[in-house]
Amino acid sequence: MAKRQEILYAIVGAGDLAVEKVRGIGKFADQKTQKKYYRDFIKRGKALTTTIKNSAPTKRAVAQTKTARTQVKAATTSISKAVRLNARATESAVKKTAKAS
């Protein structure tokens, strides 16, 4: 199994465990305690996503994605121009061949 896939499964499993634990708390805790846990989860989630968003690897990935997007757009433009030029050259060659015949 690929390492990336293992990491994804681990994240999903951790989330599932968290949901299971929260459901279990609901059976034993009052609503005030549940709200406290909920607020704590919000703080944790916000802190984690901020950390990930501001991390160097994430910033590099975003920059690489932007670069790749630009390169793909440029390649698409070049291919479109080449196809148009090829079509014109083919048309011209057909006309010249027709006149020569």
N, C-alpha and C positions, 0 to 999 in steps of 0.2 A: 504494500500500500504506500502511496506517495506521501511524503512528509506533509505537504500542504493539505492533503485530504485528512490526514490524522489530526492536524491542528484544527481544521474546520469541525471535525467530529467531536473533538475535545471541547470546543467552544459551545457547540450545540448541546452536548451532554451537561456541561456546567450550567447552562441556562435552564435546561430541563430540571436539574437538581434544585436550582434556586426556586423555580416555580413550584416544585413539589414541596419544598420547605415552607414557602409562603402559604401555600394551601393548608399545610399542617398547622401553622401558627394560627390561622383563622379559626380552627376548631377550639383552641385553648386560650386565645388572647382576646381581650376586649377590643372594641373599635379604636380606642385611643392608642393602644399599643400597635395595632395594625397600621394606623396612620403614621406612627413614629417610624416603623420599619419602611413604609413606603417612601417617606421623606428621605430616609437614610439611603435607600436604593437610588433615588433621584440624584442625591449628592454624589454618591459613588459613581454612577453612570456618567454624570457630567464631568467629574474629575478625570475619569478614565478616557472619555472621548476627547477631552481637551489635551490630555497628555499625548494621546495617539496623534491627534491633529497637528500638534506642535513638535512632534518628534522629527529628527533629521531624516530617517528612512522614509517617512510619509511625505515630507517635503520633496525629497529626491524623486519619489514615485510620481508625485503630481507634476513636477517639472519635466520628467521623462515622458509622461503622458501628453503634456502640452507639445513637447518637441515632436513626438511621434505623430500627433494629430496634424501638426503643421506639415510634416514631411509627407503624410498620406495625401493631404490636400494638394500639395505641390505636385506630387506624382500623378494624381488624378487630372490636374490641369495639363500636365505634359502629355499624358496619354491621350487626352481628348484632342489636343492640338495635333498630335502625331496621326491620329485616326482621320481627322479632317484633311490634313495635308496628303495622307495616303489616298484618301478618296478622290481628292482633286487630281493627284498625279495619275491615278488609274483612269479617271474620266478623260484626262488629256491624252493618255496613251491610247485609249480606245478610239478617240476622235482621230488621232494621227494615223492609226492603223486603218481606220475606215476610209480615210482620204487616200491613203496609199494603195488601197485595193481597187 
